[in-house]
Each structure stands twice: as C-alpha cells, then as structure tokens.
Amino acid sequence: MTTEVAAPAAVRARFAGRTVLVTGGSRGLGRAMAVAFASEGAFVVIGYLAREKDAAQTLAMVREAGQAAGGDGRALAFDVSKREAVDAAIEDVVRERTRIDVLVNNAGIARDELFPLMAQESWDDVIATNLGGLFHCARAVVRPMLSAGGGAIVNVGAVSALRASPGQVNYAASKGGLVAFTRALGAELAPRGIRVNAVIPGAIAAGLAARMDRRIADRIRTAIPAGRFGTAEEVARAVLFLASDEAAYIIGHALVVDGGLSA
C-alpha cells in the first residue's frame, strides 16, 4: 500500500515583479499591507515619516514574508504633506525600479478636538497630511504609471467619512474628501489604464481601538454587527484585491471593511 504525499500548496503571487509603494507603512495597517504585498511577490517600498525603527522592523517582516514568492522591499522616509519631498521620493523609486505599479495612500494623522475648541493648526495639519498627501502622492505616481501603461491606486479612508464622528470634524472632512477624490480621479484615469479605488476600514484592533479606553472600546464593539473589531490583515486583503488584476472592472469604488458598523 502506498501513501500519497500531498503536493505543497502553490504560493499565490499576484504581484510578482511589481513595485508597490505603501505610505504610512511603518506600523499598523500600513505594516500589514506591506507584508501582505511582499508575501505575494511584490517589491514593497515602505513609506514613513519619522519612525525609522518601526520601518526597519516592517522591512524585516516584508523580507521574511516575501521569501517564498520572491518579494522584497526597502524603507523610504519622506513627508507626504510636502510636495517636493514626495516628488523626490517617487523619482528615487522610479529611478531604482523603473516603475511603480501600485500606490497605497495610507499615511494619515488625527487631531481630535471638539469643534469650538479646535486649533487652526489641528485643522491645517490634518487636511495637509490626509488630503494634501493624497494629492501629492497620487499626482507624483500618475506620470510614471501613464508611461508604463497603467497601474492601480488604493486610498485608505475611514468610517468617519460615512457616519457622524463628533470630535473629528477635521478628520471626517479629510476622509470624506478622500472618497470624493477617489470617485473623480477613478473616472478620469480609467480610460488611461489607471484604476483608483478606496478601502474604508472601521474599528480595527491594530489602530485606534488598540489604544482607546476599554470602556469606550466596549461601547463601540457593541455597535458593530459583527460583534468584534476588525484586524489589520482583513483590511490588507481588501487592499490587495482592489490593487490586483482581479478587480480590473472596479473603478472609483469605496470598499467598506467595518463589520457592518456603517450599515
């Protein structure tokens, strides 16, 4: 009697040979996305602002995850709110890799304050990073994508764009703008082979939910039909889907990953 040995499962490599830039990639959601792309063969550029140690740790995770599928990466520091810094960073990546196939606009900040007390700087900083950074990064990659014949942009929003979030007027405005930006740019660039979509995460364990007071976290959890917080990996899978060829006919869409919170 012979015993059959199952063949090893094939490594899924939807992004083999492709270059992916993930902004805000040093930790949290960005880290999960970077690792997921590398595990499917991508060369991942981990964009970060100041957390060099976190970025180095993410890079190590990217290289480990990419071993089976040929993925690799590098870390690159730049400020998405500064147009010159973004342009220089994108030029550096294109010079090294010749192209950027996928941009994930994940970098963002929050400055939560009640509106009557909101400092001008809190409004300016959030808009400059969350909307200004979105504009700078997308604009910088569009030309090399056009030259390469296409690409994909995935913008990472927030559920505050869809439901009221008191104390987050600045953040909600920036993320609401992200959804409108995605729709308009998606329609504009689709004829040129560049797909633009967005992912809208809800309460994710790796993000704000991990740092909030337990009583507040419990109250939010009870409002989620799924009965739990999401994981960074669940968001990453949605991002990879929209960036992949499997989503070739999806344009200007905002895919909500929130366990039913905004339903």
MARVO-916987 format. One record per residue (C-alpha): residue number from 1; x, y, z. Coordinates in nm, 4 decimals, padded with zeros to 6 digits. Layout:
BEGIN
[site NUM,[X,Y,Z]];
...
//
This chain:
BEGIN
[site 1,[00.0000,00.0000,00.0000]];
[site 2,[00.1403,00.3362,-00.0973]];
[site 3,[00.0765,00.6583,00.0801]];
[site 4,[00.0240,00.9644,-00.1349]];
[site 5,[00.2021,01.2769,-00.0262]];
[site 6,[00.0136,01.5937,-00.0978]];
[site 7,[00.1998,01.8447,-00.3114]];
[site 8,[00.2850,02.1696,-00.1359]];
[site 9,[00.0317,02.4443,-00.1895]];
[site 10,[00.1288,02.6864,-00.4618]];
[site 11,[00.2347,03.0284,-00.3441]];
[site 12,[-00.0075,03.2944,-00.4603]];
[site 13,[00.1927,03.5674,-00.6294]];
[site 14,[-00.0464,03.8164,-00.7866]];
[site 15,[00.2142,04.0915,-00.7563]];
[site 16,[00.5282,03.9085,-00.8665]];
[site 17,[00.7680,04.1522,-01.0309]];
[site 18,[00.5560,04.4552,-00.9388]];
[site 19,[00.6609,04.7567,-00.7368]];
[site 20,[00.4238,04.8732,-00.4636]];
[site 21,[00.4522,05.1911,-00.2567]];
[site 22,[00.2694,05.1940,00.0769]];
[site 23,[00.2730,05.5284,00.2562]];
[site 24,[00.2410,05.5220,00.6334]];
[site 25,[00.3859,05.1738,00.6088]];
[site 26,[00.5955,05.1517,00.9241]];
[site 27,[00.3289,05.0087,01.1553]];
[site 28,[-00.0390,04.9210,01.2000]];
[site 29,[-00.2458,04.8906,00.8846]];
[site 30,[00.0419,05.0010,00.6628]];
[site 31,[00.2670,04.7287,00.8003]];
[site 32,[00.0026,04.4612,00.7405]];
[site 33,[-00.0429,04.5804,00.3827]];
[site 34,[00.3311,04.5887,00.3125]];
[site 35,[00.3788,04.2351,00.4455]];
[site 36,[00.0778,04.1059,00.2507]];
[site 37,[00.2039,04.2525,-00.0777]];
[site 38,[00.5510,04.1050,-00.0222]];
[site 39,[00.4016,03.7633,00.0517]];
[site 40,[00.2548,03.7750,-00.2989]];
[site 41,[00.5798,03.8630,-00.4733]];
[site 42,[00.5870,04.2440,-00.4707]];
[site 43,[00.8830,04.4698,-00.4140]];
[site 44,[00.7388,04.6935,-00.1433]];
[site 45,[00.8561,05.0482,-00.0751]];
[site 46,[00.7669,05.1263,00.2854]];
[site 47,[00.6997,05.4996,00.3063]];
[site 48,[00.7312,05.6530,00.6515]];
[site 49,[00.7836,05.9906,00.8151]];
[site 50,[00.9911,05.9547,01.1315]];
[site 51,[00.9568,05.6064,01.2834]];
[site 52,[01.2814,05.4671,01.1482]];
[site 53,[01.2988,05.1782,01.3967]];
[site 54,[00.9414,05.0721,01.3181]];
[site 55,[01.0124,05.0980,00.9452]];
[site 56,[01.3210,04.8774,00.9830]];
[site 57,[01.1126,04.6193,01.1680]];
[site 58,[00.8482,04.6283,00.8947]];
[site 59,[01.1183,04.5838,00.6302]];
[site 60,[01.2468,04.2741,00.8098]];
[site 61,[00.8924,04.1352,00.8162]];
[site 62,[00.8478,04.2180,00.4468]];
[site 63,[01.1640,04.0325,00.3524]];
[site 64,[01.0699,03.7310,00.5607]];
[site 65,[00.7183,03.7201,00.4162]];
[site 66,[00.8483,03.7586,00.0627]];
[site 67,[01.0959,03.4702,00.0680]];
[site 68,[00.8622,03.2099,-00.0788]];
[site 69,[00.7181,03.4347,-00.3505]];
[site 70,[01.0224,03.6436,-00.4383]];
[site 71,[00.9030,03.9566,-00.2597]];
[site 72,[01.1423,04.2145,-00.1211]];
[site 73,[01.1434,04.5801,-00.0269]];
[site 74,[01.3050,04.8915,00.1097]];
[site 75,[01.2141,05.1680,00.3527]];
[site 76,[01.1970,05.5282,00.2347]];
[site 77,[01.1491,05.8334,00.4578]];
[site 78,[00.9507,06.1309,00.3266]];
[site 79,[00.6748,06.3678,00.4336]];
[site 80,[00.3596,06.3208,00.2245]];
[site 81,[00.2429,06.6726,00.3122]];
[site 82,[00.5437,06.8251,00.1299]];
[site 83,[00.5156,06.8187,-00.2485]];
[site 84,[00.8898,06.8486,-00.3102]];
[site 85,[00.9641,06.5606,-00.0730]];
[site 86,[00.7037,06.3397,-00.2407]];
[site 87,[00.8300,06.4208,-00.5901]];
[site 88,[01.1884,06.3406,-00.4885]];
[site 89,[01.0827,06.0121,-00.3266]];
[site 90,[00.8820,05.8971,-00.6293]];
[site 91,[01.1681,05.9903,-00.8632]];
[site 92,[01.4045,05.7855,-00.6469]];
[site 93,[01.1802,05.4790,-00.6610]];
[site 94,[01.1259,05.5052,-01.0373]];
[site 95,[01.4987,05.5517,-01.0928]];
[site 96,[01.5695,05.2321,-00.8987]];
[site 97,[01.2714,05.0192,-01.0053]];
[site 98,[01.1826,05.1850,-01.3428]];
[site 99,[00.8117,05.1923,-01.2481]];
[site 100,[00.5534,05.1981,-00.9702]];
[site 101,[00.2672,04.9577,-01.0310]];
[site 102,[00.0626,05.0179,-00.7149]];
[site 103,[00.0313,05.3147,-00.4798]];
[site 104,[-00.1437,05.2690,-00.1462]];
[site 105,[-00.2208,05.6069,00.0087]];
[site 106,[-00.2307,05.5032,00.3728]];
[site 107,[-00.0462,05.7851,00.5524]];
[site 108,[-00.2699,05.9957,00.7737]];
[site 109,[-00.2977,06.1717,01.1077]];
[site 110,[-00.5751,06.2607,01.3517]];
[site 111,[-00.6040,06.5676,01.5747]];
[site 112,[-00.9324,06.5044,01.7554]];
[site 113,[-01.0815,06.8107,01.9247]];
[site 114,[-01.4296,06.9467,01.9861]];
[site 115,[-01.5048,07.1901,01.7072]];
[site 116,[-01.5491,07.5111,01.9176]];
[site 117,[-01.2063,07.4432,02.0686]];
[site 118,[-01.0306,07.3210,01.7552]];
[site 119,[-00.6986,07.4941,01.6950]];
[site 120,[-00.6266,07.6242,01.3477]];
[site 121,[-00.3167,07.4050,01.3414]];
[site 122,[-00.5255,07.0949,01.4102]];
[site 123,[-00.7368,07.1649,01.1031]];
[site 124,[-00.4425,07.2625,00.8838]];
[site 125,[-00.2226,06.9656,00.9785]];
[site 126,[-00.4933,06.7054,00.9208]];
[site 127,[-00.6004,06.8492,00.5866]];
[site 128,[-00.2386,06.8964,00.4726]];
[site 129,[-00.1484,06.5353,00.5514]];
[site 130,[-00.4673,06.3440,00.4782]];
[site 131,[-00.5827,06.5356,00.1706]];
[site 132,[-00.2667,06.7169,00.0657]];
[site 133,[-00.0622,06.3984,00.0988]];
[site 134,[-00.3231,06.2092,-00.1009]];
[site 135,[-00.2969,06.4649,-00.3801]];
[site 136,[00.0842,06.4855,-00.3781]];
[site 137,[00.1401,06.1103,-00.3880]];
[site 138,[-00.1247,06.0360,-00.6483]];
[site 139,[-00.0059,06.3184,-00.8710]];
[site 140,[00.3564,06.2072,-00.8468]];
[site 141,[00.2862,05.8459,-00.9487]];
[site 142,[00.0396,05.9172,-01.2293]];
[site 143,[00.3017,06.0185,-01.4863]];
[site 144,[00.5214,05.7096,-01.4422]];
[site 145,[00.2085,05.4944,-01.4406]];
[site 146,[00.0930,05.6528,-01.7658]];
[site 147,[00.4362,05.5909,-01.9168]];
[site 148,[00.4215,05.2277,-01.8046]];
[site 149,[00.0745,05.1796,-01.9498]];
[site 150,[-00.1272,05.1624,-01.6298]];
[site 151,[-00.1335,05.0979,-01.2585]];
[site 152,[-00.3530,05.0956,-00.9508]];
[site 153,[-00.4057,05.3445,-00.6691]];
[site 154,[-00.5803,05.2425,-00.3477]];
[site 155,[-00.6678,05.5163,-00.0985]];
[site 156,[-00.7245,05.4244,00.2658]];
[site 157,[-01.0133,05.6151,00.4198]];
[site 158,[-01.2048,05.5828,00.7460]];
[site 159,[-01.5592,05.5051,00.8530]];
[site 160,[-01.5899,05.8644,00.9805]];
[site 161,[-01.6383,05.9568,00.6144]];
[site 162,[-01.9689,05.7668,00.6215]];
[site 163,[-02.1130,05.8188,00.9700]];
[site 164,[-02.1075,06.1053,01.2194]];
[site 165,[-01.7984,06.1160,01.4368]];
[site 166,[-01.8227,06.4007,01.6926]];
[site 167,[-01.4864,06.5479,01.7831]];
[site 168,[-01.3411,06.4555,01.4450]];
[site 169,[-01.4677,06.7285,01.2132]];
[site 170,[-01.1238,06.7818,01.0603]];
[site 171,[-01.0521,06.4092,01.0218]];
[site 172,[-01.4005,06.3323,00.8885]];
[site 173,[-01.3727,06.6152,00.6347]];
[site 174,[-01.0383,06.4823,00.5126]];
[site 175,[-01.1670,06.1272,00.4780]];
[site 176,[-01.4908,06.2380,00.3159]];
[site 177,[-01.2789,06.4305,00.0679]];
[site 178,[-01.0779,06.1142,00.0066]];
[site 179,[-01.3916,05.9289,-00.1058]];
[site 180,[-01.4903,06.2075,-00.3463]];
[site 181,[-01.1295,06.2318,-00.4705]];
[site 182,[-01.1320,05.8568,-00.5393]];
[site 183,[-01.4518,05.8695,-00.7431]];
[site 184,[-01.3477,06.1681,-00.9537]];
[site 185,[-00.9922,06.0530,-01.0171]];
[site 186,[-01.1067,05.6990,-01.0852]];
[site 187,[-01.3380,05.8170,-01.3616]];
[site 188,[-01.0707,06.0469,-01.5051]];
[site 189,[-00.7874,05.7940,-01.5171]];
[site 190,[-00.9756,05.4753,-01.6069]];
[site 191,[-00.9511,05.5389,-01.9826]];
[site 192,[-00.5723,05.5624,-01.9397]];
[site 193,[-00.5393,05.2262,-01.7670]];
[site 194,[-00.5027,05.3518,-01.4093]];
[site 195,[-00.7586,05.2237,-01.1617]];
[site 196,[-00.8340,05.4293,-00.8485]];
[site 197,[-01.0329,05.2844,-00.5588]];
[site 198,[-01.0554,05.3172,-00.1823]];
[site 199,[-01.0852,05.0953,00.1233]];
[site 200,[-01.2806,05.2274,00.4216]];
[site 201,[-01.1762,05.0499,00.7431]];
[site 202,[-01.3951,05.0594,01.0502]];
[site 203,[-01.2731,04.9961,01.4053]];
[site 204,[-00.9533,04.7967,01.3627]];
[site 205,[-00.7699,04.6302,01.6506]];
[site 206,[-00.4312,04.7424,01.5191]];
[site 207,[-00.5305,05.1065,01.5048]];
[site 208,[-00.7123,05.3459,01.7352]];
[site 209,[-00.9069,05.0638,01.9004]];
[site 210,[-00.5843,04.9235,02.0422]];
[site 211,[-00.5116,05.2480,02.2272]];
[site 212,[-00.8547,05.3630,02.3446]];
[site 213,[-01.0029,05.3278,02.6920]];
[site 214,[-01.1517,04.9801,02.7445]];
[site 215,[-01.4950,05.1180,02.8326]];
[site 216,[-01.5078,05.3203,02.5117]];
[site 217,[-01.3816,05.0217,02.3134]];
[site 218,[-01.6530,04.8005,02.4640]];
[site 219,[-01.9218,05.0547,02.3734]];
[site 220,[-01.8012,05.0717,02.0131]];
[site 221,[-01.7793,04.6938,01.9894]];
[site 222,[-02.1432,04.6557,02.0853]];
[site 223,[-02.2391,04.8835,01.7927]];
[site 224,[-02.0628,04.6597,01.5401]];
[site 225,[-02.2988,04.3963,01.3953]];
[site 226,[-02.0072,04.1533,01.3554]];
[site 227,[-01.9513,04.1818,01.7309]];
[site 228,[-01.5777,04.2453,01.7144]];
[site 229,[-01.3072,04.4776,01.5921]];
[site 230,[-01.1526,04.4049,01.2547]];
[site 231,[-00.7928,04.3005,01.2011]];
[site 232,[-00.5242,04.4754,01.0004]];
[site 233,[-00.4921,04.1626,00.7887]];
[site 234,[-00.8588,04.1794,00.6892]];
[site 235,[-00.8102,04.5351,00.5661]];
[site 236,[-00.4898,04.4354,00.3868]];
[site 237,[-00.6727,04.1604,00.1966]];
[site 238,[-00.9260,04.4149,00.0707]];
[site 239,[-00.6463,04.6483,-00.0395]];
[site 240,[-00.4661,04.3689,-00.2251]];
[site 241,[-00.7869,04.2693,-00.4007]];
[site 242,[-00.8515,04.6231,-00.5282]];
[site 243,[-00.4876,04.6560,-00.6375]];
[site 244,[-00.4909,04.3232,-00.8214]];
[site 245,[-00.5983,04.2312,-01.1725]];
[site 246,[-00.8959,04.0529,-01.0170]];
[site 247,[-01.0512,04.3970,-00.9636]];
[site 248,[-00.9919,04.5110,-01.3213]];
[site 249,[-01.3519,04.6283,-01.3670]];
[site 250,[-01.3826,04.8105,-01.0350]];
[site 251,[-01.3347,05.1857,-01.0704]];
[site 252,[-01.3822,05.4697,-00.8203]];
[site 253,[-01.5281,05.2383,-00.5590]];
[site 254,[-01.5025,05.2703,-00.1800]];
[site 255,[-01.4980,04.9210,-00.0300]];
[site 256,[-01.6148,04.9322,00.3327]];
[site 257,[-01.4468,04.6900,00.5726]];
[site 258,[-01.6170,04.7646,00.9037]];
[site 259,[-01.8130,04.4591,01.0207]];
[site 260,[-02.1390,04.6357,00.9393]];
[site 261,[-02.0746,04.9424,01.1573]];
[site 262,[-02.1870,05.1852,00.8859]];
[site 263,[-02.4685,04.9664,00.7521]];
//
